Amino acid sequence: MATIYSCKECGANLNLNTLHLFPPDFYFEAGNKNTVSFSEIDSTKFKLEKEDKIRPFFETLNYWGIQRKRIKIKCDSCGFLLGYVYDDGPPLTNTTGQLHMGPSQVIPRAPRYRFKTKALQIASET
């Protein structure tokens, strides 16, 4: 039984494979509701768009704010926003980290493609 993921806006098949789906109890998925994350995607079905946004939390002469850099995942056919790319996936190395205390944020990490379930049309194929 295969699962087909399509864009909710235009109905285009996104060619997402359930073999690359992270389990819902994985360490970064536990608190995320209404999202599904994949370790790999078919890059021909998506547009990846960089976003660099500064959100001010107070204004002074120097205009302080919080800078947020992220990458949007959009449908290649219609441009509908489907989710975001995060770099907090599993470590690319199989080490336990510095002093054997778990993976560090310094270790290069695999990208995680997180999709909003409300932006996807999920259907089962028998």
All heavy atoms as an XYZ file, in Angstrom:
1016
protein
N       0.847     -1.175      0.000
C       0.000      0.000      0.000
C       0.892      1.237      0.000
O       1.697      1.444      0.887
C      -0.885     -0.022      1.239
C      -1.918      1.048      1.246
S      -3.260      0.640      2.353
C      -2.873      1.644      3.734
N       0.771      2.047     -1.013
C       1.592      3.248     -1.157
C       0.766      4.483     -0.830
O      -0.452      4.498     -1.001
C       2.120      3.343     -2.576
N       1.459      5.499     -0.364
C       0.816      6.772     -0.069
C       1.232      7.778     -1.122
O       2.415      7.893     -1.445
C       1.232      7.270      1.329
O       0.935      6.247      2.281
C       0.481      8.523      1.706
N       0.271      8.510     -1.657
C       0.533      9.512     -2.683
C       0.338     10.892     -2.058
O      -0.716     11.182     -1.495
C      -0.399      9.333     -3.900
C      -0.168      7.962     -4.529
C      -0.183     10.436     -4.913
C      -1.151      7.613     -5.605
N       1.365     11.721     -2.164
C       1.308     13.092     -1.660
C       1.186     14.035     -2.847
O       2.013     14.013     -3.751
C       2.571     13.423     -0.863
C       2.736     12.595      0.381
C       3.449     11.406      0.368
C       2.178     13.005      1.582
C       3.597     10.639      1.511
C       2.315     12.253      2.739
C       3.031     11.072      2.682
O       3.177     10.327      3.820
N       0.141     14.872     -2.827
C      -0.106     15.829     -3.906
C      -0.249     17.220     -3.329
O      -0.540     17.390     -2.141
C      -1.393     15.475     -4.653
O      -1.351     14.149     -5.116
N      -0.067     18.221     -4.184
C      -0.261     19.620     -3.782
C      -1.755     19.864     -3.605
O      -2.566     19.466     -4.443
C       0.315     20.540     -4.857
S       0.026     22.291     -4.562
N      -2.135     20.494     -2.514
C      -3.548     20.758     -2.234
C      -4.110     21.811     -3.196
O      -5.290     21.799     -3.515
C      -3.705     21.224     -0.797
C      -5.126     21.276     -0.341
C      -5.226     20.633      0.986
C      -6.634     20.325      1.355
N      -6.681     19.451      2.488
N      -3.260     22.711     -3.662
C      -3.711     23.814     -4.519
C      -3.995     23.350     -5.953
O      -5.049     23.625     -6.493
C      -2.646     24.910     -4.521
C      -3.066     26.190     -5.170
C      -4.056     26.994     -4.357
O      -4.209     26.758     -3.145
O      -4.696     27.869     -4.950
N      -3.022     22.647     -6.564
C      -3.174     22.290     -7.981
C      -3.335     20.790     -8.218
O      -3.652     20.381     -9.329
C      -1.991     22.811     -8.788
S      -0.422     22.037     -8.403
N      -3.088     19.954     -7.208
C      -3.251     18.518     -7.346
C      -2.090     17.796     -7.998
O      -2.204     16.619     -8.323
N      -0.963     18.488     -8.198
C       0.200     17.853     -8.836
C       0.823     16.830     -7.899
O       0.962     17.073     -6.697
C       1.235     18.915     -9.206
N       1.209     15.668     -8.435
C       1.874     14.636     -7.653
C       3.269     15.126     -7.281
O       4.039     15.547     -8.145
C       1.947     13.337     -8.455
C       2.492     12.190     -7.636
O       2.843     12.334     -6.470
N       2.549     11.028     -8.263
N       3.611     15.078     -5.996
C       4.892     15.600     -5.521
C       5.984     14.544     -5.471
O       7.130     14.859     -5.164
C       4.705     16.228     -4.137
C       3.716     17.387     -4.100
C       3.508     17.856     -2.682
C       4.175     18.524     -4.984
N       5.636     13.294     -5.760
C       6.600     12.201     -5.831
C       7.399     12.050     -4.528
O       8.617     11.863     -4.559
C       7.535     12.408     -7.030
C       8.190     11.123     -7.460
O       7.739     10.039     -7.107
N       9.264     11.235     -8.216
N       6.723     12.147     -3.394
C       7.363     11.943     -2.093
C       7.269     10.472     -1.730
O       6.201      9.876     -1.819
C       6.688     12.797     -1.017
C       6.829     14.305     -1.195
C       5.930     15.039     -0.218
C       8.265     14.728     -1.011
N       8.379      9.890     -1.317
C       8.448      8.471     -1.028
C       8.368      8.242      0.481
O       9.098      8.875      1.241
C       9.758      7.903     -1.580
C       9.765      6.405     -1.635
O       8.997      5.739     -0.944
N      10.631      5.864     -2.462
N       7.510      7.328      0.917
C       7.361      7.050      2.343
C       8.585      6.375      2.942
O       8.731      6.334      4.158
C       6.113      6.189      2.616
O       6.173      5.032      1.797
C       4.847      6.963      2.330
N       9.475      5.861      2.111
C      10.726      5.293      2.626
C      11.615      6.371      3.248
O      12.435      6.090      4.111
C      11.499      4.588      1.507
C      10.856      3.347      0.916
C      11.663      2.847     -0.267
C      10.737      2.274      1.979
N      11.452      7.629      2.806
C      12.253      8.742      3.310
C      11.517      9.559      4.375
O      11.977     10.617      4.770
C      12.663      9.661      2.161
C      13.390      8.953      1.070
N      14.591      8.316      1.251
C      13.064      8.748     -0.228
C      14.993      7.769      0.123
N      14.076      8.011     -0.787
N      10.378      9.050      4.845
C       9.575      9.739      5.851
C      10.151      9.481      7.240
O      10.450      8.355      7.603
C       8.134      9.241      5.782
C       7.112      9.857      6.723
C       6.881     11.315      6.386
C       5.802      9.091      6.624
N      10.324     10.563      8.027
C      10.782     10.398      9.405
C       9.625      9.911     10.264
O       8.492     10.356     10.082
C      11.304     11.724      9.977
C      12.654     12.109      9.468
C      12.808     13.165      8.598
C      13.797     11.426      9.869
C      14.059     13.536      8.132
C      15.051     11.776      9.409
C      15.181     12.835      8.542
N       9.869      9.000     11.218
C       8.790      8.544     12.097
C       8.301      9.690     12.989
O       9.062     10.586     13.334
C       9.436      7.429     12.931
C      10.888      7.519     12.702
C      11.130      8.328     11.481
N       7.020      9.678     13.374
C       6.472     10.793     14.160
C       7.064     10.910     15.560
O       6.944     11.961     16.198
C       4.975     10.497     14.229
C       4.820      9.087     13.830
C       6.010      8.700     13.023
N       7.722      9.866     16.073
C       8.309      9.956     17.413
C       9.808     10.239     17.359
O      10.484     10.137     18.374
C       8.047      8.667     18.194
C       8.609      7.436     17.511
O       8.945      7.523     16.309
O       8.701      6.387     18.165
N      10.334     10.631     16.199
C      11.748     10.993     16.077
C      11.984     12.252     16.900
O      11.078     13.036     17.120
C      12.085     11.211     14.600
C      13.506     10.905     14.251
C      14.001      9.628     14.368
C      14.348     11.897     13.801
C      15.309      9.338     14.037
C      15.652     11.626     13.463
C      16.140     10.343     13.588
N      13.224     12.495     17.327
C      13.483     13.528     18.335
C      13.054     14.934     17.929
O      12.625     15.709     18.769
C      14.960     13.527     18.758
C      15.946     13.958     17.716
C      16.378     15.270     17.633
C      16.478     13.045     16.819
C      17.303     15.669     16.685
C      17.407     13.428     15.878
C      17.820     14.739     15.817
O      18.733     15.126     14.882
N      13.093     15.305     16.646
C      12.651     16.652     16.281
C      11.214     16.671     15.805
O      10.659     17.715     15.561
C      13.565     17.292     15.239
C      13.866     16.424     14.056
C      12.890     16.063     13.172
C      15.144     15.967     13.852
C      13.168     15.265     12.088
C      15.438     15.176     12.762
C      14.439     14.828     11.879
N      10.572     15.529     15.680
C       9.189     15.464     15.232
C       8.199     15.380     16.383
O       7.013     15.569     16.183
C       8.984     14.231     14.335
C       9.550     14.376     12.955
C       8.875     15.474     12.169
O       7.636     15.504     12.098
O       9.582     16.310     11.630
N       8.662     15.109     17.584
C       7.766     14.821     18.701
C       6.801     15.970     18.993
O       5.639     15.738     19.258
C       8.578     14.483     19.941
N       7.242     17.214     18.948
C       6.366     18.334     19.283
C       5.712     18.994     18.094
O       4.905     19.896     18.256
N       6.036     18.568     16.886
C       5.493     19.206     15.688
C       4.187     18.552     15.289
O       4.153     17.395     14.898
C       6.494     19.102     14.535
C       7.768     19.847     14.812
O       7.747     20.858     15.489
N       8.868     19.355     14.302
N       3.120     19.310     15.376
C       1.816     18.788     14.996
C       1.488     19.252     13.583
O       1.895     20.313     13.154
C       0.748     19.286     15.962
C       0.938     18.763     17.363
C      -0.141     19.252     18.272
C       0.075     18.711     19.663
N      -0.913     19.222     20.589
N       0.752     18.438     12.866
C       0.277     18.748     11.523
C       1.403     18.966     10.527
O       1.292     19.791      9.624
C      -0.656     19.959     11.542
C      -1.841     19.746     12.448
O      -2.373     18.645     12.531
N      -2.259     20.785     13.138
N       2.517     18.250     10.706
C       3.606     18.297      9.749
C       4.134     16.887      9.509
O       3.981     16.013     10.357
C       4.781     19.169     10.240
O       5.304     18.624     11.443
C       4.369     20.611     10.467
N       4.733     16.693      8.340
C       5.446     15.464      8.027
C       6.806     15.860      7.471
O       6.919     16.840      6.743
C       4.692     14.565      7.020
C       3.487     13.927      7.646
C       4.285     15.322      5.781
N       7.840     15.108      7.850
C       9.198     15.439      7.427
C       9.802     14.301      6.623
O       9.623     13.131      6.958
C      10.075     15.720      8.641
O       9.636     16.872      9.302
N      10.531     14.676      5.595
C      11.203     13.722      4.720
C      12.700     14.010      4.708
O      13.121     15.153      4.851
C      10.661     13.823      3.289
C       9.239     13.366      3.152
C       8.188     14.228      3.389
C       8.948     12.063      2.792
C       6.881     13.807      3.269
C       7.645     11.631      2.671
C       6.605     12.500      2.912
N      13.493     12.950      4.520
C      14.940     13.131      4.438
C      15.389     13.430      3.011
O      16.438     14.031      2.809
C      15.659     11.891      4.961
O      15.288     10.757      4.208
N      14.603     13.034      2.021
C      14.921     13.287      0.612
C      13.650     13.647     -0.142
O      12.566     13.161      0.189
C      15.523     12.046     -0.047
C      16.894     11.677      0.438
C      17.437     10.443     -0.268
O      16.972     10.134     -1.388
O      18.315      9.792      0.309
N      13.805     14.514     -1.154
C      12.685     14.876     -2.023
C      13.148     14.832     -3.474
O      14.348     14.848     -3.756
C      12.107     16.276     -1.688
C      13.175     17.356     -1.854
C      11.495     16.303     -0.309
C      12.639     18.761     -1.766
N      12.193     14.789     -4.397
C      12.481     14.865     -5.823
C      12.583     16.351     -6.179
O      11.580     17.059     -6.207
C      11.362     14.184     -6.607
C      11.591     14.187     -8.104
O      12.670     14.626     -8.542
O      10.678     13.747     -8.831
N      13.790     16.824     -6.441
C      14.010     18.263     -6.635
C      13.349     18.819     -7.896
O      13.205     20.026     -8.025
C      15.504     18.565     -6.652
O      16.124     17.845     -7.695
N      12.911     17.957     -8.811
C      12.248     18.450    -10.020
C      10.806     18.876     -9.749
O      10.205     19.579    -10.552
C      12.249     17.374    -11.121
O      11.529     16.228    -10.650
C      13.670     16.974    -11.500
N      10.234     18.478     -8.620
C       8.838     18.786     -8.308
C       8.679     20.038     -7.442
O       7.567     20.476     -7.162
C       8.195     17.610     -7.566
C       8.208     16.320     -8.339
C       7.190     16.352     -9.433
C       7.154     15.012    -10.147
N       6.119     14.976    -11.163
N       9.805     20.621     -6.980
C       9.745     21.735     -6.029
C      10.636     22.887     -6.447
O      11.620     22.700     -7.157
C      10.186     21.261     -4.637
C       9.396     20.116     -4.114
C       9.888     18.833     -4.183
C       8.145     20.310     -3.568
C       9.159     17.764     -3.716
C       7.400     19.248     -3.097
C       7.911     17.976     -3.174
N      10.264     24.085     -5.972
C      11.128     25.262     -6.057
C      11.576     25.563     -4.634
O      10.744     25.635     -3.733
C      10.348     26.473     -6.564
C      10.022     26.477     -8.019
C       9.384     27.794     -8.376
C       8.094     27.523     -9.111
N       7.318     28.687     -9.396
N      12.878     25.722     -4.437
C      13.402     26.095     -3.119
C      13.763     27.571     -3.170
O      14.552     27.995     -4.005
C      14.615     25.239     -2.764
C      14.364     23.727     -2.700
C      15.639     22.992     -2.364
C      13.291     23.397     -1.695
N      13.160     28.353     -2.278
C      13.328     29.804     -2.290
C      13.856     30.269     -0.940
O      13.250     29.986      0.095
C      11.962     30.440     -2.583
C      11.957     31.925     -2.661
C      10.560     32.440     -2.945
O      10.019     32.134     -4.025
O      10.002     33.125     -2.065
N      14.986     30.981     -0.953
C      15.575     31.472      0.295
C      14.792     32.666      0.817
O      14.361     33.518      0.045
C      17.028     31.863      0.088
C      17.926     30.680     -0.133
C      19.365     31.096     -0.190
C      20.231     29.865     -0.394
N      21.646     30.195     -0.414
N      14.613     32.703      2.135
C      13.923     33.809      2.782
C      14.831     34.364      3.871
O      15.374     33.613      4.671
C      12.621     33.307      3.414
C      11.881     34.370      4.185
C      10.690     33.808      4.928
O      10.861     32.865      5.722
O       9.593     34.333      4.730
N      15.034     35.650      3.868
C      15.851     36.321      4.870
C      15.007     37.459      5.439
O      14.768     38.449      4.773
C      17.130     36.853      4.224
C      18.158     37.296      5.240
O      17.892     37.180      6.453
O      19.228     37.759      4.820
N      14.532     37.278      6.654
C      13.580     38.218      7.230
C      14.089     38.724      8.577
O      14.624     37.961      9.366
C      12.242     37.506      7.416
C      11.117     38.408      7.876
C       9.872     37.615      8.181
C       9.198     37.167      6.904
N       7.895     36.553      7.159
N      13.920     40.005      8.814
C      14.257     40.576     10.115
C      12.955     40.992     10.786
O      12.184     41.771     10.231
C      15.206     41.775      9.983
C      16.544     41.316      9.432
C      15.380     42.463     11.317
C      17.559     42.410      9.263
N      12.719     40.449     11.965
C      11.520     40.782     12.734
C      11.941     41.662     13.903
O      12.644     41.210     14.795
C      10.848     39.513     13.247
C      10.517     38.550     12.134
C       9.921     37.322     12.672
N       8.466     37.473     12.627
C       7.629     36.635     13.173
N       8.062     35.604     13.846
N       6.343     36.830     13.071
N      11.526     42.907     13.927
C      11.936     43.786     15.024
C      11.230     43.436     16.324
O      10.043     43.107     16.329
C      11.518     45.170     14.540
C      10.434     44.921     13.566
C      10.701     43.576     12.935
N      11.958     43.442     17.426
C      11.308     43.273     18.714
C      11.339     44.559     19.512
O      10.628     44.701     20.467
C      11.891     42.090     19.504
C      13.358     42.148     19.761
C      13.863     42.777     20.876
C      14.230     41.551     18.888
C      15.218     42.805     21.113
C      15.576     41.568     19.124
C      16.085     42.203     20.233
N      12.178     45.499     19.142
C      12.073     46.875     19.600
C      12.868     47.732     18.631
O      13.729     47.244     17.914
C      12.563     47.064     21.041
C      14.008     46.744     21.258
C      14.998     47.676     21.076
C      14.371     45.474     21.667
C      16.328     47.362     21.277
C      15.702     45.155     21.876
C      16.681     46.102     21.679
N      12.543     49.002     18.569
C      13.235     49.875     17.642
C      14.040     50.907     18.409
O      13.552     51.530     19.341
C      12.240     50.576     16.717
C      11.586     49.624     15.751
C      10.781     50.345     14.695
O      11.231     51.422     14.257
O       9.725     49.825     14.328
N      15.282     51.048     18.011
C      16.168     52.083     18.549
C      16.816     52.765     17.364
O      16.439     52.535     16.216
C      17.257     51.466     19.449
O      18.092     50.646     18.636
C      16.666     50.646     20.569
N      17.834     53.549     17.634
C      18.565     54.165     16.541
C      19.254     53.119     15.670
O      19.437     53.306     14.479
C      19.607     55.157     17.085
C      19.021     56.380     17.793
C      20.140     57.211     18.412
C      18.221     57.231     16.823
N      19.628     51.984     16.267
C      20.301     50.926     15.526
C      19.336     49.886     14.959
O      19.758     48.979     14.275
C      21.332     50.226     16.413
C      22.439     51.160     16.807
O      22.772     52.081     16.070
N      23.009     50.943     17.972
N      18.045     49.994     15.262
C      17.007     49.097     14.773
C      17.342     47.638     15.035
O      17.689     46.886     14.156
C      16.767     49.331     13.263
C      15.545     48.612     12.737
C      14.282     49.053     13.053
C      15.672     47.492     11.943
C      13.165     48.406     12.578
C      14.562     46.830     11.459
C      13.314     47.296     11.783
O      12.219     46.652     11.307
N      17.221     47.238     16.278
C      17.490     45.856     16.658
C      16.357     44.952     16.204
O      15.219     45.364     16.110
C      17.639     45.763     18.176
C      18.900     46.375     18.638
C      19.098     47.668     19.027
C      20.163     45.746     18.741
N      20.396     47.889     19.367
C      21.078     46.713     19.204
C      20.624     44.469     18.476
C      22.412     46.435     19.419
C      21.949     44.191     18.695
C      22.827     45.157     19.156
N      16.676     43.700     15.975
C      15.654     42.743     15.563
C      16.183     41.328     15.572
O      17.336     41.078     15.896
N      15.325     40.416     15.226
C      15.693     39.006     15.141
C      15.757     38.642     13.669
O      14.797     38.863     12.928
C      14.650     38.118     15.850
C      14.567     38.493     17.317
C      14.985     36.653     15.669
C      13.445     37.815     18.050
N      16.883     38.089     13.240
C      17.026     37.697     11.849
C      16.693     36.221     11.698
O      17.161     35.400     12.467
C      18.446     37.954     11.358
C      18.606     37.693      9.891
C      19.978     38.075      9.384
O      20.909     38.239     10.152
N      20.107     38.216      8.091
N      15.863     35.917     10.715
C      15.480     34.536     10.470
C      15.796     34.202      9.019
O      15.297     34.844      8.106
C      13.998     34.335     10.737
C      13.551     32.910     10.471
C      12.129     32.686     10.850
N      11.249     33.511     10.052
C       9.963     33.652     10.297
N       9.424     33.062     11.320
N       9.214     34.404      9.528
N      16.646     33.206      8.842
C      16.961     32.724      7.504
C      16.394     31.318      7.375
O      16.619     30.487      8.245
C      18.475     32.676      7.291
C      19.124     34.022      7.220
C      20.602     33.869      6.941
C      21.243     35.233      6.840
N      22.667     35.136      6.486
N      15.647     31.090      6.314
C      15.133     29.754      6.070
C      14.867     29.591      4.581
O      14.920     30.549      3.819
C      13.896     29.465      6.894
C      12.727     30.362      6.630
C      11.595     30.038      7.572
N      10.452     30.893      7.316
C       9.335     30.832      7.994
N       9.203     29.965      8.961
N       8.340     31.630      7.700
N      14.572     28.374      4.198
C      14.318     28.059      2.792
C      12.888     27.537      2.669
O      12.499     26.603      3.364
C      15.328     27.014      2.283
C      16.750     27.564      2.401
C      15.018     26.634      0.841
C      17.827     26.547      2.076
N      12.120     28.179      1.801
C      10.736     27.763      1.560
C      10.698     26.663      0.514
O      11.476     26.669     -0.433
C       9.917     28.939      1.027
C       9.730     30.070      1.988
C       8.926     31.158      1.317
C       8.700     32.321      2.237
N       7.907     33.385      1.584
N       9.774     25.722      0.696
C       9.521     24.686     -0.309
C       8.198     25.050     -0.984
O       7.165     25.121     -0.326
C       9.395     23.288      0.323
C      10.630     22.944      1.141
C       9.153     22.245     -0.752
C      10.478     21.670      1.946
N       8.258     25.290     -2.290
C       7.059     25.642     -3.048
C       6.822     24.622     -4.150
O       7.765     24.023     -4.671
C       7.205     27.037     -3.655
C       7.245     28.141     -2.626
C       7.233     29.488     -3.285
C       7.047     30.581     -2.261
N       6.903     31.888     -2.881
N       5.574     24.439     -4.494
C       5.196     23.538     -5.593
C       5.726     24.121     -6.907
O       5.597     25.324     -7.151
C       3.675     23.407     -5.647
S       3.075     22.387     -7.002
N       6.339     23.283     -7.720
C       6.914     23.761     -8.983
C       5.833     24.134     -9.991
O       6.028     25.022    -10.803
C       7.834     22.679     -9.569
C       8.717     23.219    -10.665
O       9.172     24.379    -10.546
O       8.962     22.490    -11.636
N       4.650     23.484     -9.922
C       3.608     23.793    -10.902
C       2.858     25.083    -10.607
O       2.591     25.852    -11.510
C       2.562     22.692    -10.996
O       2.949     21.517    -10.452
N       2.510     25.316     -9.330
C       1.669     26.478     -9.036
C       2.320     27.495     -8.089
O       1.801     28.594     -7.936
C       0.336     26.025     -8.447
S       0.468     25.226     -6.844
N       3.417     27.149     -7.441
C       4.088     28.085     -6.544
C       3.498     28.152     -5.145
O       3.812     29.049     -4.367
N       2.635     27.211     -4.795
C       1.998     27.172     -3.477
C       3.023     26.779     -2.409
O       3.814     25.863     -2.614
C       0.840     26.168     -3.514
C      -0.008     26.157     -2.282
C      -0.767     27.250     -1.921
C      -0.056     25.027     -1.474
C      -1.559     27.224     -0.784
C      -0.845     24.991     -0.338
C      -1.598     26.100      0.003
N       3.015     27.469     -1.272
C       3.945     27.180     -0.176
C       3.554     25.873      0.500
O       2.450     25.725      1.009
C       3.946     28.318      0.844
C       4.840     28.133      2.059
C       6.309     28.109      1.656
C       4.596     29.223      3.073
N       4.490     24.915      0.503
C       4.225     23.599      1.079
C       4.900     23.381      2.416
O       4.420     22.615      3.238
C       4.692     22.508      0.108
C       4.030     22.506     -1.264
C       4.748     21.554     -2.198
C       2.570     22.145     -1.136
N       6.043     24.023      2.653
C       6.771     23.818      3.903
C       8.118     24.504      3.865
O       8.341     25.429      3.083
N       9.031     24.020      4.716
C      10.341     24.640      4.870
C      11.423     23.577      4.996
O      11.154     22.446      5.377
C      10.369     25.528      6.119
C       9.365     26.650      6.060
C       8.109     26.524      6.645
C       9.656     27.823      5.397
C       7.184     27.539      6.576
C       8.734     28.851      5.315
C       7.505     28.711      5.908
O       6.590     29.712      5.826
N      12.660     23.970      4.692
C      13.821     23.107      4.848
C      14.513     23.494      6.151
O      14.741     24.673      6.409
C      14.812     23.272      3.677
C      16.020     22.369      3.860
C      14.134     22.976      2.359
N      14.825     22.506      6.971
C      15.539     22.724      8.223
C      16.845     21.944      8.183
O      16.924     20.887      7.558
C      14.690     22.264      9.415
C      13.447     23.092      9.600
C      12.251     22.723      9.005
C      13.479     24.247     10.349
C      11.112     23.492      9.164
C      12.342     25.025     10.510
C      11.168     24.640      9.920
O      10.049     25.400     10.071
N      17.859     22.450      8.869
C      19.151     21.767      8.891
C      19.405     21.104     10.242
O      20.523     21.026     10.703
C      20.285     22.718      8.523
C      20.403     23.883      9.475
O      19.539     24.022     10.363
O      21.370     24.650      9.351
N      18.348     20.628     10.871
C      18.484     19.972     12.174
C      18.236     18.475     12.076
O      17.896     17.823     13.037
C      17.533     20.589     13.193
C      16.070     20.450     12.799
O      15.797     20.009     11.661
O      15.208     20.786     13.608
N      18.422     17.921     10.897
C      18.241     16.486     10.692
C      19.323     15.689     11.393
O      20.142     16.229     12.129
N      19.350     14.394     11.172
C      20.360     13.566     11.821
C      21.760     13.965     11.371
O      21.936     14.483     10.269
C      20.023     12.148     11.384
C      18.940     12.256     10.402
C      18.433     13.632     10.364
N      22.761     13.751     12.209
C      24.135     14.111     11.830
C      24.586     13.324     10.608
O      24.185     12.184     10.412
C      24.970     13.729     13.044
C      24.015     13.454     14.139
C      22.677     13.203     13.537
N      25.406     13.964      9.789
C      25.938     13.290      8.612
C      27.018     12.288      8.990
O      27.366     11.423      8.214
C      26.505     14.317      7.624
C      25.463     15.215      6.970
C      26.136     16.290      6.125
C      24.523     14.406      6.112
N      27.561     12.423     10.200
C      28.554     11.468     10.682
C      27.914     10.537     11.699
O      26.893     10.864     12.299
C      29.732     12.201     11.355
O      29.213     12.969     12.437
C      30.445     13.112     10.381
N      28.511      9.389     11.921
C      27.977      8.424     12.875
C      28.667      8.522     14.228
O      28.782      7.542     14.941
C      28.113      7.003     12.324
C      27.171      6.770     11.174
O      26.112      7.377     11.111
N      27.544      5.920     10.254
N      29.145      9.708     14.590
C      29.834      9.868     15.870
C      28.830     10.207     16.959
O      27.717     10.651     16.686
C      30.884     10.986     15.804
O      30.215     12.228     15.597
C      31.866     10.757     14.675
N      29.239     10.031     18.182
C      28.383     10.387     19.316
C      28.626     11.818     19.766
O      28.059     12.253     20.752
C      28.644      9.444     20.500
O      30.029      9.483     20.813
C      28.219      8.038     20.155
N      29.459     12.533     19.067
C      29.685     13.933     19.390
C      30.869     14.132     20.315
O      31.548     13.188     20.719
N      31.100     15.380     20.637
C      32.219     15.726     21.494
C      31.992     15.189     22.900
O      30.921     15.331     23.470
C      32.368     17.249     21.523
C      33.616     17.721     22.228
C      33.718     19.236     22.172
O      32.748     19.907     21.883
N      34.891     19.750     22.451
N      32.980     14.554     23.480
C      32.948     13.975     24.826
C      31.845     12.921     24.977
O      31.383     12.647     26.077
C      32.788     15.069     25.890
C      33.843     16.177     25.867
C      33.486     17.268     26.851
C      35.218     15.617     26.147
N      31.383     12.354     23.879
C      30.351     11.309     23.864
C      29.066     11.753     24.580
O      28.456     11.002     25.314
C      30.886     10.007     24.466
C      32.072      9.487     23.722
N      31.951      8.874     22.500
C      33.397      9.519     24.003
C      33.153      8.536     22.063
N      34.050      8.910     22.954
N      28.692     13.007     24.370
C      27.487     13.554     25.007
C      26.377     13.820     23.994
O      25.531     14.667     24.204
C      27.839     14.843     25.759
C      28.828     14.611     26.867
S      29.278     16.112     27.713
C      27.795     16.435     28.628
N      26.401     13.134     22.883
C      25.361     13.320     21.885
C      25.841     14.213     20.761
O      26.877     14.856     20.858
N      25.085     14.248     19.647
C      25.507     15.042     18.499
C      25.504     16.530     18.803
O      24.614     17.034     19.483
C      24.498     14.692     17.425
C      23.389     14.015     18.099
C      23.871     13.509     19.411
N      26.508     17.195     18.312
C      26.648     18.633     18.523
C      26.034     19.380     17.351
O      25.873     18.834     16.259
C      28.130     18.976     18.651
O      28.328     20.346     18.529
N      25.724     20.652     17.549
C      25.221     21.475     16.456
C      26.343     21.856     15.498
O      26.095     22.373     14.430
C      24.544     22.730     17.009
C      23.278     22.451     17.761
C      22.239     21.736     16.933
O      22.032     22.062     15.773
N      21.586     20.741     17.494
N      27.601     21.615     15.897
C      28.735     21.913     15.042
C      28.873     20.846     13.961
O      29.360     21.100     12.876
C      30.027     22.008     15.888
C      31.231     22.273     15.031
C      29.859     23.078     16.941
N      28.407     19.645     14.241
C      28.479     18.544     13.282
C      27.549     18.859     12.111
O      26.395     19.234     12.323
C      28.064     17.217     13.949
C      29.052     16.856     15.049
C      27.984     16.101     12.928
C      28.641     15.650     15.865
N      28.029     18.726     10.869
C      27.136     18.964      9.724
C      25.934     18.025      9.779
O      26.068     16.845     10.043
C      28.019     18.656      8.510
C      29.402     18.664      9.007
C      29.364     18.359     10.469
N      24.755     18.584      9.529
C      23.529     17.812      9.651
C      22.828     17.735      8.306
O      22.916     18.631      7.492
C      22.652     18.441     10.714
C      23.366     18.504     12.063
C      22.543     19.143     13.131
N      21.694     18.256     13.860
C      22.069     17.315     14.699
N      23.335     17.075     14.875
N      21.202     16.585     15.337
N      22.111     16.652      8.117
C      21.364     16.436      6.874
C      20.150     17.360      6.839
O      19.560     17.654      7.881
C      20.918     14.981      6.802
N      19.757     17.834      5.658
C      18.555     18.672      5.593
C      17.300     17.853      5.864
O      17.226     16.672      5.564
C      18.564     19.211      4.163
C      19.379     18.249      3.403
C      20.379     17.673      4.361
N      16.331     18.512      6.469
C      15.036     17.880      6.751
C      13.977     18.721      6.048
O      13.901     19.930      6.236
C      14.792     17.861      8.262
C      13.435     17.346      8.646
C      13.332     17.161     10.142
N      13.522     18.382     10.882
C      12.548     19.076     11.461
N      11.308     18.667     11.375
N      12.809     20.176     12.126
N      13.183     18.085      5.220
C      12.160     18.768      4.441
C      10.828     18.584      5.164
O      10.255     17.503      5.147
C      12.116     18.202      3.025
C      13.453     18.286      2.324
C      14.336     17.214      2.340
C      13.839     19.451      1.682
C      15.571     17.295      1.712
C      15.071     19.541      1.049
C      15.933     18.460      1.078
O      17.151     18.550      0.461
N      10.354     19.655      5.808
C       9.133     19.565      6.612
C       7.966     20.196      5.861
O       8.009     21.362      5.494
C       9.347     20.264      7.949
C       8.188     20.045      8.892
C       8.591     20.337     10.298
N       7.959     21.554     10.745
C       8.323     22.230     11.816
N       9.336     21.826     12.526
N       7.707     23.306     12.167
N       6.936     19.400      5.640
C       5.752     19.830      4.903
C       4.574     19.996      5.860
O       4.404     19.207      6.785
C       5.384     18.790      3.835
C       6.391     18.671      2.738
C       7.449     17.781      2.852
C       6.287     19.434      1.597
C       8.383     17.657      1.839
C       7.212     19.320      0.580
C       8.266     18.433      0.704
N       3.743     21.000      5.601
C       2.510     21.182      6.362
C       1.472     20.209      5.810
O       1.286     20.118      4.597
C       1.988     22.606      6.199
C       2.956     23.673      6.605
C       2.361     25.022      6.245
C       3.366     26.113      6.387
N       2.846     27.412      5.971
N       0.798     19.477      6.696
C      -0.201     18.517      6.219
C      -1.406     19.218      5.588
O      -2.046     18.651      4.713
C      -0.677     17.592      7.360
O      -1.095     18.385      8.462
C       0.425     16.660      7.785
N      -1.687     20.461      5.995
C      -2.810     21.179      5.388
C      -2.484     21.659      3.969
O      -3.377     22.022      3.231
C      -3.258     22.343      6.264
C      -2.241     23.437      6.430
C      -2.768     24.525      7.339
C      -1.731     25.618      7.509
N      -2.202     26.653      8.417
N      -1.200     21.628      3.577
C      -0.811     22.001      2.213
C      -0.710     20.791      1.300
O      -0.518     20.939      0.108
C       0.527     22.741      2.245
N      -0.849     19.595      1.875
C      -0.739     18.367      1.094
C      -2.089     17.679      0.983
O      -2.923     17.764      1.883
C       0.246     17.398      1.769
C       1.694     17.838      1.904
C       2.465     16.795      2.691
C       2.318     18.061      0.557
N      -2.253     16.961     -0.101
C      -3.414     16.092     -0.280
C      -2.845     14.673     -0.191
O      -2.078     14.258     -1.059
C      -4.054     16.371     -1.626
C      -5.403     15.789     -1.802
C      -6.022     16.314     -3.086
O      -5.355     16.848     -3.959
N      -7.320     16.142     -3.197
N      -3.202     13.951      0.858
C      -2.629     12.630      1.121
C      -3.675     11.568      0.787
O      -4.782     11.589      1.321
C      -2.176     12.515      2.588
C      -1.177     13.633      2.907
C      -1.557     11.169      2.864
C      -0.855     13.788      4.375
N      -3.282     10.655     -0.101
C      -4.196      9.591     -0.523
C      -3.460      8.259     -0.485
O      -2.251      8.199     -0.720
C      -4.713      9.847     -1.918
N      -4.175      7.194     -0.148
C      -3.587      5.860     -0.124
C      -3.940      5.120     -1.399
O      -5.082      5.181     -1.881
C      -4.105      5.062      1.069
O      -3.699      5.663      2.257
N      -2.947      4.433     -1.942
C      -3.160      3.641     -3.152
C      -3.003      2.168     -2.797
O      -2.029      1.792     -2.173
C      -2.128      4.040     -4.209
C      -2.271      3.309     -5.511
C      -1.181      3.701     -6.477
O      -0.109      3.076     -6.412
O      -1.394      4.620     -7.252
N      -3.970      1.353     -3.176
C      -3.903     -0.065     -2.854
C      -3.440     -0.888     -4.031
O      -3.512     -0.496     -5.150
C      -5.263     -0.596     -2.370
O      -6.232     -0.299     -3.359
C      -5.625      0.025     -1.055
